[in-house]
Structures are given as structure tokens and as C-alpha cells.
């Protein structure tokens, strides 16, 4: 199983960035996919999830700014991040959750997103 996230980067406040995560080794279309993040000194937290049916869920802190989507034909999940704030700075992790699981079963390697002027 491999979840390969795209490279993050340095973005100015108010800017945008799109992350992608390509999955292999799992039945992608039946897995719920998600993005989590972990800032220095803090616990990993949920950012957004999308079910196999396309239902989405967002952390309150990113609602209206971030959009999660998936392309089952490409086995890829995306996170479009707009109006970025310094507090969005973190390592972002892609995740996959099998049907019936309550917590992600697989994790990507993490990608650094830094929001700073």
C-alpha cells in the first residue's frame, strides 16, 4: 500500500495551494480518504475527509477555505487550500480508511506546508 502525496511548499498568507495524493495497493473507490495535519508541538488533527460516496467533512478551522475531492479513475485525492493562514502551517498527511473502520488504516509520508510572508 502506498499513499504518495505531492510536494507542499511555502505560500504567502492569503495564497492557495493544491495537494494531491495518489494511492496504490488499495481498492481506492471503496476507501474513505482524508487529509490530516500536524503542527509542531501539537497533535495530529483532521482537516477533511471524503467518503466513497463523495460525502465530505471539514474541520471548522478550514470550512469555506479548503476543498477535498477525489478522482476514482486516477486513484487520487486532492486538497485545494485557499486563503491560507499562518496557522495552517503543518505537515499534511493523506490517509485511507477501509469500509467499517473508524480510523485511517493507511497513511502517506507527510508533506510540509508553510504559510509565511
C-alpha positions as CSV (number, residue, x, y, z in Angstrom):
1,X,0.0,0.0,0.0
2,X,1.3,3.4,-0.9
3,X,-0.1,6.9,-0.5
4,X,2.1,9.3,-2.3
5,X,1.5,12.9,-1.6
6,X,2.6,15.8,-3.7
7,X,5.2,18.2,-2.5
8,X,3.9,21.0,-0.3
9,X,5.7,24.3,-0.2
10,X,6.0,27.8,1.1
11,X,3.0,30.0,0.4
12,X,2.2,33.6,1.4
13,X,-0.8,34.3,3.6
14,X,-3.9,34.6,1.5
15,X,-2.4,32.3,-1.1
16,X,-3.5,29.0,-2.5
17,X,-2.0,25.5,-2.8
18,X,-3.3,22.2,-4.0
19,X,-2.1,18.9,-2.6
20,X,-2.7,15.6,-4.3
21,X,-2.3,12.1,-3.0
22,X,-2.0,9.1,-5.3
23,X,-3.0,5.7,-3.8
24,X,-1.9,2.3,-4.9
25,X,-2.4,-1.2,-3.4
26,X,-5.9,-0.5,-2.1
27,X,-9.4,-0.6,-3.6
28,X,-9.4,3.2,-3.8
29,X,-13.0,3.7,-4.8
30,X,-14.3,1.9,-1.7
31,X,-12.0,3.7,0.8
32,X,-12.8,6.9,2.5
33,X,-9.9,9.3,2.0
34,X,-8.7,12.1,4.2
35,X,-6.2,14.8,5.0
36,X,-4.8,15.4,8.4
37,X,-2.2,17.8,9.6
38,X,0.2,18.1,12.5
39,X,1.8,21.4,13.6
40,X,4.9,21.5,15.7
41,X,4.1,20.6,19.3
42,X,0.5,19.7,18.5
43,X,-1.4,16.6,18.0
44,X,-2.4,15.4,14.5
45,X,-5.8,16.7,13.6
46,X,-8.4,16.0,11.0
47,X,-8.5,18.5,8.1
48,X,-11.0,17.0,5.7
49,X,-12.4,13.6,4.7
50,X,-14.4,12.3,1.7
51,X,-16.3,9.1,1.7
52,X,-16.5,6.6,-1.2
53,X,-19.9,8.2,-2.0
54,X,-18.3,11.7,-2.1
55,X,-19.7,13.0,1.2
56,X,-17.3,15.5,2.7
57,X,-16.4,16.6,6.2
58,X,-14.2,19.5,7.3
59,X,-12.6,20.8,10.4
60,X,-14.3,24.1,11.4
61,X,-11.0,25.9,11.0
62,X,-10.8,25.2,7.3
63,X,-14.5,25.3,6.3
64,X,-15.1,27.6,3.4
65,X,-11.4,27.7,2.6
66,X,-10.4,24.1,1.8
67,X,-12.0,21.7,-0.6
68,X,-11.4,17.9,-0.7
69,X,-12.2,16.0,-3.8
70,X,-11.4,12.6,-5.3
71,X,-10.9,11.1,-8.8
72,X,-11.5,7.4,-8.6
73,X,-10.3,6.9,-12.2
74,X,-6.9,8.2,-11.1
75,X,-6.9,6.8,-7.6
76,X,-6.1,10.3,-6.4
77,X,-7.5,12.6,-3.6
78,X,-7.0,16.3,-3.7
79,X,-7.0,19.1,-1.1
80,X,-7.4,22.6,-2.5
81,X,-6.4,25.2,0.1
82,X,-7.3,28.8,-0.4
83,X,-7.0,31.9,1.8
84,X,-4.2,30.2,3.6
85,X,-3.2,31.5,7.1
86,X,0.0,31.1,9.1
87,X,-1.9,28.8,11.4
88,X,-2.3,26.4,8.5
89,X,1.4,25.7,8.7
90,X,1.8,22.0,9.4
91,X,2.8,18.7,7.9
92,X,-0.1,17.4,5.9
93,X,-0.8,13.7,5.8
94,X,-3.0,11.8,3.3
95,X,-5.0,8.9,4.7
96,X,-7.2,6.0,3.6
97,X,-9.8,4.2,5.7
98,X,-11.3,0.8,4.8
99,X,-15.0,0.3,4.9
100,X,-16.1,-0.4,8.5
101,X,-13.0,1.2,10.1
102,X,-13.4,4.2,12.3
103,X,-9.8,5.4,12.0
104,X,-7.5,5.6,9.0
105,X,-5.8,2.3,8.1
106,X,-3.1,3.8,5.9
107,X,-1.0,7.0,5.9
108,X,1.1,8.9,3.4
109,X,4.5,10.1,4.2
110,X,3.5,13.7,5.0
111,X,4.3,16.9,3.2
112,X,5.2,20.3,4.7
113,X,3.1,23.3,4.1
114,X,4.4,26.6,5.4
115,X,2.3,29.8,5.2
116,X,4.5,32.8,5.8
117,X,5.4,36.1,4.4
